[in-house]
């Protein structure tokens, strides 16, 4: 608008000059090298332009401008993450099986009970083995007494060596018989293999039990949880035991700090991946086997990086990516400048800028789609 007014005024001035005085045109003056006349015209035009500028200053005529939000860039630590899904699991999650078939004569736990390693959970009828043990122990006691008597006689050079050796053999045989019956009898007692919680009980007292696919009950230890997943083979060497991993449980809406505890040594030929396990603390006992987890594993670190919100990066018709920078800023206003940038990796809605921007640059973060280079910016 300002340029239109000035051009219109210049046209009027030139027209007035050409009609008010029957002098030569500017082209003729230049052709005739009439410097004096040219200077007079120049002075007249400058005077008119000054009047127009003064008049425009009193009018509400504004240049094109926009309201934006800005951000001052700083050097920062930038981490890029590999996002991958996995499943929560525990090594201590088993079905307890009876080691001896028979009637379940005792069941001392129910679902939800906390048990300790070695605690008795139930008993199976021993089918008379208790009586067999008592008889075998009596036989062992008698054989031991006979052996001790024969040993005393042998030590005193009384009695034969054959009697001594036979007594020793009978005692050892009786001792083994007792141990074998005790081992079989121990199988009738159902014990907790580790400290944990009884998750489900599948049988009742009085039922006939035997090893089966269902088992007697399930015991789970929620104190030793981990997440297992598969990683593309391109990450070989980038992950090691002890690396920190963010573990997000979608069902809980919580993030846990985990550590890589195992890195597989085998590449699956079907999907070109290798397995890893990430240990996860479970202080609140909220983790459960087979929960879905999202892992964020750091695979790239850049110190003193320049990063910008990913959504401020735009692309022009030439395929160049650019960001708007504020020039001539006075803290409240400035001018938009288009700066071509080279971008790096993106993570968590920010992108690393490899070239084009520096620390302390002031960039436009909101309103980037409504501005153009040279536009007056308010913020």
C-alpha angles and dihedrals in degrees: 000000000000092000092049092054093049093048091048091051092049090052091052091048092050091046091050092048093050095046101035093056124028092228131139121281120256089256090054092046091052090046091050092042092235097168095171094056092045091053091050091053090047092052091049092050093048090052091052092047090052089053090050092049090050091049093049090051089062093049127080094247114142134183118242111281142165140206112238143162119240139197131203110224121231135182108264142168110264122198124188117205136207106223113206138155126239143164129252114237144157132212089221100069111107145146112244112229128196113246091204128048118230146082117329101237097175136028113177103175140058135197112295096027117137110226136185128229110278095016114145111250100175147327135240122213107267094215094232097314091127089064090045089053092051091051092046091050090052090051091048092050091052093046090049092051091049091049093050090050092049090046092054090050091047092049088053091049089249121127131019129294090233092060090048094050093044091053090049092050093049091050093050091047092050090048092053091048090055091049092050093051091047090052091052092045091051088060089065089064115080112212135181109259091208141357111283147101128296101238100181138000115209102183142047136224112275096031121123108246136194136158109296143156090261098047127196099282143338122246122193132186110206093185097081104051129159141169120236124200143146124254127202112258090241087078094062107132093016094085126057138170110281097030114142117247131186109225115198118194108207093197092054100033088226134124121218128194109238137175132220105251101172136024117195122238096203128081114215104231092207098060103009094239138126128213129247135183123213118197114223127195115234107192094154096042090235096129117094133185113269096021113145114247133185115216124207108197120183109236100161133033127188120184120209090011127168109230132177134185106277093230094063092064112096134182127224130210092273092057093252117141117224146175129208114243124193115237129191091018120180094184095270106041139025146147126274117242125185112227122190111224139189111226130209132186124338128216136159092005095304129101130206115238111216097186140359100053135066139192114287093026111139111226133185112247103171126036095028092136093057101052139074135195114292095019118140110249129205120195 
